[in-house]
């Protein structure tokens, strides 16, 4: 608060104090006058001389300064204040002001009674007597003053209370009124005032009457010589005068005490009634769904109830906010989970469809893999057979290569033999030529012999036959020789052709040998490839077999996944039902919490009612 605001509040509190404590001025002055036993000019002069300065100085100026200091000290915020410290100071303010006024009242009464006593030379015993009686009367009047001051500072106390409802108050002692001792204290004040005022009035008047009777009796000369009837008359007259003189003060002061006690009791009852009503309204507001903090705070047990109610409300508000936030989070989580479950259901539906397709595909792959395994086994068998055939082919090639090499050797040998045969045929041709020459010569000789036989006649007929035979043989020989020559020529031509063919065949055999060797090399390479293929086919067969086993496992896993997918879909449907229930519960909790519009801590507290 600003200094100007604090000053304004201090003025309001001082004004309330002056308005409610001013009603005690006349009864106090009257009571003091009875105690001082001043009448006439003395009473009037004392009142004119002392009342104005005492009222202005001690009843107005000093109390206003003290009240201002107490109010500023109580309402000012301090840096080291903890929650509840400022509220404690505010609640202690009325009682602090009340106790702070005791020295001023005592000083005022002492001056008002003591100075005239010194001036007029009367007894000073009236000073403590007046102090006690006036202080008791002021304390009784201040029962209402304290309630008025509490009413003035209650809005600021409520503002602090609503700002820190969780605070714990630390007040105690005489500055912290409690019903368990304050009500007996108020009743004791009323009884004490009754006794003190009665004792004062009756005692003062009785003492005056006793003094007057004593003076009267002593004035007659001798008490012993006084007749009883005269004494009784004097005593009766004194009693009558005492009754008359005591009746008016007792009636006035008793009426004032009774009125003040009744008014104090009524205001205390109104104070308690308003406190109970504020707590009741807070409870009813809680029950109606729009809770608010109690518009009451005090130092008594009802204040404790209001403080406990506020703390309970604060805990309930925190719990409600936490519950509301949890409900909102639960609803958001349920909505998110519902959306996620919907998306998950869609995804799982797609996955289930894909899984079914995968199951069909894996079944086809299984069949294909089984067929591939069978084909791989067939290929392996064929590959092994091809490997065996390649080995046999390699052996056959080697054998063929050896055979061709031997054939080449034989062909070369045949070529050599044919060349030798051609030489022999040439030699036979030469021999044939010689035989032909011999045949020609024999033919010539046979011809000459025939001629000679003819010449010899009969004696030469036998010789002529021989000559004819020889000639015939010679012709045959010529023919045979010619035929042999022709044959030899054919043989020579055939031999030359054979030799040429042999040479070409030898070349071809050499070429074939080279090709066969190359083919053998290729066959070896092919055999190596076949062996490698056989090894690869074995590995492929093993891999296909393992793949087939893996595919069987995959089929089993896919089947299990399909079963699990069905179970998951069932669980998702159950989760959807649970989410519907959770969402409904969250809506109910949110609606329940939403019905409780908790009062903000920082809201401005309304002015309390005029009661109390």
VOZA-335060 format. One record per residue (C-alpha): residue number from 0; residue in three letters; chain; x, y, z. Coordinates in steps of 0.001 Angstrom, whole numbers, m for minus. Layout:
% residues N
vomi drenvo vexti x y z
NUM Ala A X Y Z
...
//
This chain:
% residues 612
vomi drenvo vexti x y z
0 Unk A 0 0 0
1 Unk A 1045 3593 m618
2 Unk A 1573 6013 2306
3 Unk A m1522 8001 1322
4 Unk A m3663 4843 1427
5 Unk A m2248 3912 4824
6 Unk A m3007 7398 6137
7 Unk A m6567 7197 4836
8 Unk A m7110 3846 6541
9 Unk A m5575 5184 9779
10 Unk A m8007 8131 9708
11 Unk A m10985 5810 9219
12 Unk A m9905 3605 12127
13 Unk A m9305 6661 14366
14 Unk A m12714 8059 13443
15 Unk A m14400 4766 14283
16 Unk A m12556 4717 17609
17 Unk A m13627 8303 18422
18 Unk A m17265 7708 17441
19 Unk A m17666 4586 19577
20 Unk A m15562 5635 22556
21 Unk A m17068 9143 22804
22 Unk A m20269 7779 24324
23 Unk A m18327 6975 27490
24 Unk A m17370 10608 28163
25 Unk A m20462 11683 30130
26 Unk A m20729 8500 32270
27 Unk A m17023 8756 33067
28 Unk A m17257 12435 34035
29 Unk A m20370 11737 36129
30 Unk A m18687 8801 37879
31 Unk A m15550 10830 38551
32 Unk A m17613 13673 39983
33 Unk A m19339 11198 42331
34 Unk A m15996 9896 43478
35 Unk A m14566 13401 43900
36 Unk A m17796 14488 45593
37 Unk A m17612 17877 43864
38 Unk A m20769 19862 43537
39 Unk A m21758 23312 42460
40 Unk A m19065 25740 41403
41 Unk A m16247 23397 42252
42 Unk A m17569 20688 39878
43 Unk A m18352 23215 37159
44 Unk A m14970 24968 37436
45 Unk A m13121 21641 37382
46 Unk A m14986 20505 34259
47 Unk A m14460 23836 32479
48 Unk A m10766 23957 33340
49 Unk A m9734 20339 32699
50 Unk A m12180 18623 30323
51 Unk A m11342 20520 27082
52 Unk A m7550 20067 27215
53 Unk A m7859 16449 28407
54 Unk A m10401 15571 25694
55 Unk A m8379 17274 22948
56 Unk A m4972 16094 24070
57 Unk A m5444 12749 25713
58 Unk A m8729 11598 24180
59 Unk A m8120 12783 20585
60 Unk A m4575 13817 19601
61 Unk A m2505 11177 21352
62 Unk A m4892 8290 20495
63 Unk A m4943 9387 16836
64 Unk A m1143 9407 16681
65 Unk A m903 6004 18356
66 Unk A m3683 4549 16168
67 Unk A m1968 5860 13018
68 Unk A 1308 4293 14037
69 Unk A m349 961 14906
70 Unk A m2371 898 11648
71 Unk A 620 1718 9433
72 Unk A 2763 m833 11253
73 Unk A 94 m3522 10883
74 Unk A m918 m2891 7240
75 Unk A 2490 m2103 5793
76 Unk A 4024 m4927 3790
77 Unk A 7484 m6014 4835
78 Unk A 10077 m7729 2654
79 Unk A 10646 m10457 5233
80 Unk A 6922 m11169 5727
81 Unk A 5889 m14771 5443
82 Unk A 2333 m15820 4519
83 Unk A 165 m15036 7528
84 Unk A 2465 m12473 9205
85 Unk A 639 m9414 7844
86 Unk A m2760 m11002 8512
87 Unk A m1700 m11708 12089
88 Unk A m747 m8052 12569
89 Unk A m4061 m6855 11104
90 Unk A m6096 m9151 13374
91 Unk A m4096 m8044 16432
92 Unk A m4610 m4342 15570
93 Unk A m7992 m3724 17415
94 Unk A m6840 m5364 20618
95 Unk A m3470 m3584 20349
96 Unk A m5260 m221 20039
97 Unk A m7486 m1114 22987
98 Unk A m4580 m1961 25289
99 Unk A m2579 1025 24021
100 Unk A m5364 3354 25206
101 Unk A m5140 2157 28839
102 Unk A m2218 4486 29749
103 Unk A m4036 7477 28220
104 Unk A m7238 6728 30157
105 Unk A m5292 6229 33365
106 Unk A m3326 9441 32786
107 Unk A m6468 11441 31945
108 Unk A m8356 10225 35029
109 Unk A m5329 10820 37240
110 Unk A m4969 14397 36015
111 Unk A m8710 15092 36196
112 Unk A m8953 13809 39766
113 Unk A m5472 14570 41132
114 Unk A m5088 18217 40062
115 Unk A m8378 19373 41698
116 Unk A m7516 17365 44804
117 Unk A m4217 19163 45053
118 Unk A m5836 22465 44241
119 Unk A m8718 22166 46727
120 Unk A m6780 20165 49297
121 Unk A m9087 17150 49227
122 Unk A m8028 13533 49774
123 Unk A m5796 11932 47084
124 Unk A m7352 8504 47757
125 Unk A m9936 9446 45139
126 Unk A m7242 9200 42416
127 Unk A m6655 5381 42466
128 Unk A m10340 4849 43271
129 Unk A m11366 6815 40173
130 Unk A m8683 5172 38018
131 Unk A m9954 1663 38881
132 Unk A m13635 2510 38390
133 Unk A m13087 4438 35137
134 Unk A m10731 1798 33699
135 Unk A m13302 m936 34392
136 Unk A m15995 1177 32760
137 Unk A m13797 1966 29739
138 Unk A m12832 m1691 29288
139 Unk A m16554 m2557 29270
140 Unk A m17266 125 26654
141 Unk A m14287 m997 24594
142 Unk A m15954 m4367 24048
143 Unk A m18025 m2550 21427
144 Unk A m15132 m361 20280
145 Unk A m13053 m3437 19470
146 Unk A m15868 m4899 17374
147 Unk A m16195 m1560 15518
148 Unk A m12462 m1489 14857
149 Unk A m12557 m5095 13665
150 Unk A m15303 m4131 11237
151 Unk A m13131 m1323 9822
152 Unk A m10055 m3511 9270
153 Unk A m11909 m6695 8255
154 Unk A m11865 m5921 4473
155 Unk A m8073 m5681 4553
156 Unk A m7828 m8780 6690
157 Unk A m10082 m10640 4242
158 Unk A m8004 m9417 1309
159 Unk A m4884 m10765 2958
160 Unk A m6700 m13923 4034
161 Unk A m8027 m14641 546
162 Unk A m4585 m13896 m881
163 Unk A m2971 m16494 1396
164 Unk A m5648 m18976 2504
165 Unk A m2981 m21573 3231
166 Unk A m1261 m19325 5797
167 Unk A m980 m20267 9455
168 Unk A m1724 m17558 12059
169 Unk A 712 m17174 14944
170 Unk A m1153 m14837 17309
171 Unk A m1748 m15471 21004
172 Unk A m2067 m13967 24471
173 Unk A m4096 m10903 25421
174 Unk A m3774 m9455 21899
175 Unk A m5509 m12482 20449
176 Unk A m9082 m12697 21829
177 Unk A m10514 m16189 22112
178 Unk A m14126 m16982 22966
179 Unk A m13100 m19399 25690
180 Unk A m11672 m16555 27752
181 Unk A m13037 m13373 26154
182 Unk A m16700 m14079 26922
183 Unk A m15959 m14802 30606
184 Unk A m13792 m11675 30538
185 Unk A m16726 m9593 29182
186 Unk A m19097 m11055 31797
187 Unk A m16526 m10423 34512
188 Unk A m16195 m6810 33363
189 Unk A m19955 m6323 33673
190 Unk A m20032 m7855 37148
191 Unk A m16928 m5917 38206
192 Unk A m18385 m2651 36924
193 Unk A m21667 m3369 38702
194 Unk A m19909 m4068 41945
195 Unk A m17467 m1179 41572
196 Unk A m20111 1395 40666
197 Unk A m22507 104 43354
198 Unk A m19731 157 45917
199 Unk A m18668 3602 44790
200 Unk A m22116 5165 44853
201 Unk A m23365 3401 47968
202 Unk A m20095 3714 49793
203 Unk A m19634 7357 48929
204 Unk A m23199 8289 49866
205 Unk A m23191 6075 52979
206 Unk A m19945 7600 54111
207 Unk A m21392 11090 53637
208 Unk A m24568 10163 55482
209 Unk A m22562 8538 58282
210 Unk A m20488 11688 58608
211 Unk A m23593 13866 58706
212 Unk A m25326 11649 61294
213 Unk A m22192 11601 63419
214 Unk A m21928 15358 63206
215 Unk A m25575 15693 64175
216 Unk A m25246 13369 67113
217 Unk A m22138 15061 68406
218 Unk A m23835 18438 68085
219 Unk A m26539 17420 70659
220 Unk A m23895 17121 73363
221 Unk A m24046 13505 74418
222 Unk A m24941 10420 72502
223 Unk A m25733 8529 75669
224 Unk A m28315 11035 76769
225 Unk A m30113 10767 73404
226 Unk A m33284 8870 73530
227 Unk A m33699 5852 71370
228 Unk A m36618 7362 69586
229 Unk A m34629 10395 68624
230 Unk A m31751 8219 67446
231 Unk A m34109 6142 65395
232 Unk A m35603 9254 63891
233 Unk A m32181 10589 62957
234 Unk A m31172 7163 61544
235 Unk A m34401 6860 59586
236 Unk A m33929 10330 58187
237 Unk A m30358 9453 57213
238 Unk A m31490 6220 55544
239 Unk A m34184 8105 53649
240 Unk A m31680 10704 52497
241 Unk A m29216 7921 51563
242 Unk A m31864 6121 49597
243 Unk A m32775 9266 47728
244 Unk A m29168 10277 47114
245 Unk A m28081 6765 46061
246 Unk A m31111 5961 43931
247 Unk A m30463 8508 41217
248 Unk A m26739 7728 40631
249 Unk A m27339 4014 40874
250 Unk A m30289 4284 38539
251 Unk A m28370 6311 35948
252 Unk A m25150 4355 36125
253 Unk A m27008 1028 36390
254 Unk A m29103 1869 33342
255 Unk A m25933 2820 31484
256 Unk A m24223 m408 32526
257 Unk A m27261 m2481 31637
258 Unk A m27641 m754 28273
259 Unk A m23950 m1044 27532
260 Unk A m23866 m4705 28589
261 Unk A m26950 m5491 26536
262 Unk A m25544 m3641 23525
263 Unk A m22165 m5340 23940
264 Unk A m23816 m8762 24246
265 Unk A m25973 m8008 21186
266 Unk A m22967 m6912 19117
267 Unk A m20927 m9916 20242
268 Unk A m23864 m12151 19311
269 Unk A m24184 m10377 15958
270 Unk A m20444 m10774 15521
271 Unk A m20682 m14513 16124
272 Unk A m23821 m14780 14014
273 Unk A m22178 m13062 11068
274 Unk A m19103 m15230 11454
275 Unk A m21231 m18390 11510
276 Unk A m23257 m17094 8534
277 Unk A m20117 m16436 6454
278 Unk A m18763 m19910 7164
279 Unk A m22203 m21384 6472
280 Unk A m22408 m19513 3147
281 Unk A m18984 m20866 2211
282 Unk A m20147 m24395 3022
283 Unk A m23397 m23894 1100
284 Unk A m21444 m22474 m1839
285 Unk A m19271 m25574 m1797
286 Unk A m22343 m27788 m1706
287 Unk A m23972 m25824 m4565
288 Unk A m20943 m26290 m6825
289 Unk A m19586 m22720 m6780
290 Unk A m17239 m22727 m3774
291 Unk A m15722 m19576 m2378
292 Unk A m13557 m18740 585
293 Unk A m15371 m17626 3752
294 Unk A m15839 m13830 3940
295 Unk A m14729 m13925 7550
296 Unk A m11523 m14012 9524
297 Unk A m11023 m13288 13225
298 Unk A m8927 m14300 16190
299 Unk A m11577 m16446 17871
300 Unk A m12636 m20043 17317
301 Unk A m14972 m19119 14453
302 Unk A m11973 m17472 12795
303 Unk A m10093 m20729 13283
304 Unk A m13028 m22501 11656
305 Unk A m12972 m20037 8752
306 Unk A m9217 m20447 8420
307 Unk A m9503 m24247 8548
308 Unk A m12345 m24054 6015
309 Unk A m10209 m21888 3748
310 Unk A m7282 m24278 4058
311 Unk A m9594 m27201 3340
312 Unk A m11015 m25273 377
313 Unk A m7496 m24512 m795
314 Unk A m6561 m28164 m622
315 Unk A m9875 m29085 m2247
316 Unk A m9297 m26420 m4909
317 Unk A m5793 m27724 m5571
318 Unk A m7182 m31255 m5640
319 Unk A m10046 m30143 m7881
320 Unk A m7674 m28326 m10218
321 Unk A m5388 m31337 m10223
322 Unk A m8397 m33591 m10757
323 Unk A m9691 m31293 m13511
324 Unk A m6296 m31161 m15146
325 Unk A m5999 m34918 m14787
326 Unk A m9490 m35282 m16258
327 Unk A m8585 m32986 m19157
328 Unk A m5324 m34870 m19644
329 Unk A m7221 m38126 m19374
330 Unk A m9762 m36930 m21916
331 Unk A m7036 m35668 m24251
332 Unk A m5127 m38890 m23745
333 Unk A m8318 m40859 m24361
334 Unk A m8997 m38844 m27514
335 Unk A m5403 m39222 m28666
336 Unk A m5474 m42890 m27733
337 Unk A m8789 m43229 m29529
338 Unk A m7376 m41550 m32630
339 Unk A m4237 m43620 m32296
340 Unk A m6338 m46740 m31823
341 Unk A m8418 m45846 m34881
342 Unk A m5285 m45256 m36930
343 Unk A m3755 m48374 m35453
344 Unk A m6910 m50305 m36290
345 Unk A m6740 m49034 m39854
346 Unk A m3040 m49849 m40030
347 Unk A m3619 m53252 m38454
348 Unk A m6487 m53879 m40866
349 Unk A m4143 m53082 m43738
350 Unk A m1478 m55192 m42059
351 Unk A m3975 m58020 m41608
352 Unk A m4876 m57808 m45291
353 Unk A m1193 m57626 m46202
354 Unk A m532 m60486 m43790
355 Unk A m3194 m62599 m45456
356 Unk A m1711 m61771 m48838
357 Unk A 1722 m62517 m47363
358 Unk A 387 m65808 m46054
359 Unk A m902 m66704 m49529
360 Unk A 2345 m65482 m51097
361 Unk A 4478 m67390 m48583
362 Unk A 2403 m70476 m49276
363 Unk A 3087 m70018 m52993
364 Unk A 6751 m69327 m52206
365 Unk A 6754 m72455 m50099
366 Unk A 5412 m74492 m52992
367 Unk A 7828 m72763 m55381
368 Unk A 10676 m73327 m52942
369 Unk A 9734 m76996 m52619
370 Unk A 9648 m77257 m56418
371 Unk A 12948 m75374 m56629
372 Unk A 14440 m77741 m54079
373 Unk A 13259 m80674 m56149
374 Unk A 14609 m79047 m59332
375 Unk A 17859 m78268 m57552
376 Unk A 18147 m81904 m56521
377 Unk A 17431 m82959 m60132
378 Unk A 19987 m80431 m61391
379 Unk A 22424 m81698 m58802
380 Unk A 21924 m85265 m59978
381 Unk A 22245 m84152 m63616
382 Unk A 25234 m82056 m62763
383 Unk A 26835 m84985 m61013
384 Unk A 26031 m87092 m64078
385 Unk A 27455 m84350 m66332
386 Unk A 30522 m84282 m64115
387 Unk A 30811 m88017 m64534
388 Unk A 30265 m87680 m68298
389 Unk A 32825 m84890 m68460
390 Unk A 35292 m87127 m66676
391 Unk A 34480 m89905 m69136
392 Unk A 34742 m87433 m72038
393 Unk A 38054 m86209 m70710
394 Unk A 39247 m89837 m70531
395 Unk A 37854 m90458 m74037
396 Unk A 39557 m87328 m75341
397 Unk A 42801 m88430 m73801
398 Unk A 42293 m91879 m75298
399 Unk A 41312 m90323 m78673
400 Unk A 44315 m88020 m78506
401 Unk A 46549 m91008 m77879
402 Unk A 44794 m92957 m80654
403 Unk A 45096 m90039 m83081
404 Unk A 48717 m89685 m82172
405 Unk A 49178 m93404 m82862
406 Unk A 47171 m93004 m86104
407 Unk A 49441 m90119 m87029
408 Unk A 52411 m92310 m86375
409 Unk A 50836 m95124 m88418
410 Unk A 49895 m92690 m91186
411 Unk A 53419 m91416 m91287
412 Unk A 54610 m95033 m91327
413 Unk A 52107 m95861 m94091
414 Unk A 53269 m92820 m95995
415 Unk A 56786 m94065 m95657
416 Unk A 55701 m97586 m96671
417 Unk A 53727 m96207 m99608
418 Unk A 56709 m94201 m100692
419 Unk A 58743 m97381 m100399
420 Unk A 56012 m99219 m102356
421 Unk A 56194 m96552 m105043
422 Unk A 59882 m97192 m105230
423 Unk A 59210 m100864 m105539
424 Unk A 56551 m100172 m108105
425 Unk A 59064 m98143 m110040
426 Unk A 61446 m101013 m109736
427 Unk A 58689 m103406 m110899
428 Unk A 58067 m100997 m113763
429 Unk A 61687 m101208 m114652
430 Unk A 61482 m105003 m114376
431 Unk A 58323 m104950 m116477
432 Unk A 60118 m102916 m119076
433 Unk A 62891 m105443 m118999
434 Unk A 60324 m108285 m119242
435 Unk A 58672 m106528 m122168
436 Unk A 61965 m106127 m123851
437 Unk A 62598 m109781 m123205
438 Unk A 59111 m110629 m124504
439 Unk A 59725 m108519 m127561
440 Unk A 62966 m110250 m128064
441 Unk A 61281 m113643 m127415
442 Unk A 58568 m112674 m129876
443 Unk A 61239 m111797 m132388
444 Unk A 63022 m115010 m131616
445 Unk A 59749 m116969 m131885
446 Unk A 59049 m115226 m135165
447 Unk A 62491 m116110 m136396
448 Unk A 62034 m119679 m135109
449 Unk A 58717 m119982 m136949
450 Unk A 60314 m118734 m140038
451 Unk A 63078 m121214 m139578
452 Unk A 60543 m123965 m138868
453 Unk A 58718 m123152 m142022
454 Unk A 61933 m123317 m143746
455 Unk A 62653 m126689 m142244
456 Unk A 59390 m128151 m143328
457 Unk A 58277 m131298 m141749
458 Unk A 61238 m131389 m139586
459 Unk A 60538 m128016 m138325
460 Unk A 56838 m128381 m137445
461 Unk A 57479 m129227 m133827
462 Unk A 59825 m126360 m133577
463 Unk A 57243 m124180 m135201
464 Unk A 54694 m125240 m132562
465 Unk A 57148 m124334 m129883
466 Unk A 57839 m121119 m131655
467 Unk A 54106 m120346 m131775
468 Unk A 53744 m121119 m128119
469 Unk A 56729 m119038 m127308
470 Unk A 55321 m116282 m129486
471 Unk A 51985 m116720 m127798
472 Unk A 53669 m116565 m124431
473 Unk A 55664 m113622 m125623
474 Unk A 52446 m111880 m126739
475 Unk A 50821 m112725 m123468
476 Unk A 53858 m111522 m121653
477 Unk A 53796 m108303 m123661
478 Unk A 50127 m107952 m122962
479 Unk A 50671 m108836 m119298
480 Unk A 53593 m106542 m119188
481 Unk A 51561 m103816 m120791
482 Unk A 48779 m104604 m118379
483 Unk A 51208 m104666 m115490
484 Unk A 52658 m101408 m116677
485 Unk A 49235 m99903 m116858
486 Unk A 48508 m101307 m113406
487 Unk A 51826 m100060 m112188
488 Unk A 51054 m96695 m113675
489 Unk A 47709 m96775 m111928
490 Unk A 49397 m97968 m108764
491 Unk A 52030 m95257 m109106
492 Unk A 49311 m92683 m109666
493 Unk A 47334 m94113 m106748
494 Unk A 50491 m94216 m104674
495 Unk A 51255 m90605 m105527
496 Unk A 47662 m89718 m104807
497 Unk A 47846 m91742 m101591
498 Unk A 51104 m90094 m100683
499 Unk A 49591 m86712 m101341
500 Unk A 46531 m87732 m99393
501 Unk A 48723 m89207 m96700
502 Unk A 50640 m85964 m96483
503 Unk A 47394 m84033 m96289
504 Unk A 46030 m86633 m93848
505 Unk A 49193 m86275 m91806
506 Unk A 48750 m82553 m91795
507 Unk A 45093 m83000 m90861
508 Unk A 46050 m85544 m88232
509 Unk A 48548 m83031 m86849
510 Unk A 45884 m80361 m87015
511 Unk A 43388 m82765 m85433
512 Unk A 45926 m83575 m82757
513 Unk A 46289 m79871 m82026
514 Unk A 42499 m79447 m82080
515 Unk A 42008 m82563 m79990
516 Unk A 44554 m81220 m77538
517 Unk A 42771 m77896 m77483
518 Unk A 39464 m79712 m77209
519 Unk A 40944 m81756 m74382
520 Unk A 41982 m78540 m72710
521 Unk A 38459 m77166 m73176
522 Unk A 37058 m80448 m71969
523 Unk A 39260 m80148 m68885
524 Unk A 38123 m76601 m68393
525 Unk A 34537 m77718 m68966
526 Unk A 35095 m80516 m66473
527 Unk A 36420 m77967 m63977
528 Unk A 33398 m75739 m64666
529 Unk A 31110 m78747 m64319
530 Unk A 32804 m79625 m61036
531 Unk A 32480 m76013 m59909
532 Unk A 28876 m76015 m61072
533 Unk A 28346 m79258 m59241
534 Unk A 29771 m77656 m56063
535 Unk A 27654 m74546 m56640
536 Unk A 24619 m76676 m57333
537 Unk A 25284 m78543 m54087
538 Unk A 25518 m75222 m52258
539 Unk A 22409 m74011 m54072
540 Unk A 20638 m77215 m53149
541 Unk A 21689 m76818 m49524
542 Unk A 20655 m73142 m49603
543 Unk A 17346 m73995 m51254
544 Unk A 16817 m76714 m48653
545 Unk A 17588 m74235 m45871
546 Unk A 15432 m71664 m47663
547 Unk A 12670 m74188 m47818
548 Unk A 13029 m74797 m44060
549 Unk A 13130 m71019 m43493
550 Unk A 10061 m70534 m45644
551 Unk A 8299 m73243 m43671
552 Unk A 9207 m71352 m40493
553 Unk A 8080 m68107 m42134
554 Unk A 4780 m69734 m43030
555 Unk A 4415 m70887 m39423
556 Unk A 5378 m67383 m38163
557 Unk A 2947 m65745 m40583
558 Unk A 249 m68125 m39388
559 Unk A 1057 m67243 m35787
560 Unk A 1114 m63547 m36722
561 Unk A m2264 m63946 m38351
562 Unk A m3585 m65533 m35149
563 Unk A m1969 m62773 m33057
564 Unk A m3391 m60171 m35428
565 Unk A m6860 m61570 m34850
566 Unk A m6255 m61425 m31089
567 Unk A m4903 m57859 m31436
568 Unk A m7974 m56815 m33358
569 Unk A m10131 m58304 m30602
570 Unk A m8071 m56406 m27990
571 Unk A m8381 m53208 m30027
572 Unk A m12127 m53613 m30113
573 Unk A m12034 m54121 m26325
574 Unk A m9737 m51044 m26062
575 Unk A m12261 m49034 m28061
576 Unk A m14961 m50013 m25597
577 Unk A m12638 m49174 m22660
578 Unk A m11766 m45845 m24293
579 Unk A m15456 m45059 m24608
580 Unk A m15873 m45756 m20898
581 Unk A m12729 m43697 m20032
582 Unk A m13933 m40823 m22201
583 Unk A m17312 m40892 m20468
584 Unk A m15646 m40906 m17034
585 Unk A m13366 m38018 m18090
586 Unk A m16391 m36060 m19297
587 Unk A m18184 m36689 m16000
588 Unk A m15117 m35658 m13951
589 Unk A m14572 m32582 m16153
590 Unk A m18232 m31627 m15803
591 Unk A m18085 m32188 m12053
592 Unk A m14930 m30084 m11680
593 Unk A m16275 m27457 m14087
594 Unk A m19254 m26887 m11783
595 Unk A m16849 m25639 m9094
596 Unk A m15786 m22115 m10034
597 Unk A m13140 m21532 m7382
598 Unk A m12653 m18005 m6140
599 Unk A m9419 m16441 m7321
600 Unk A m6935 m15707 m4557
601 Unk A m6278 m12226 m5876
602 Unk A m9909 m11132 m6249
603 Unk A m11073 m8027 m4390
604 Unk A m12895 m9001 m1205
605 Unk A m16355 m7399 m904
606 Unk A m17060 m5106 1991
607 Unk A m18571 m7008 4925
608 Unk A m22121 m6378 5979
609 Unk A m22994 m3760 8555
610 Unk A m23808 m6370 11152
611 Unk A m21438 m7121 14006
//
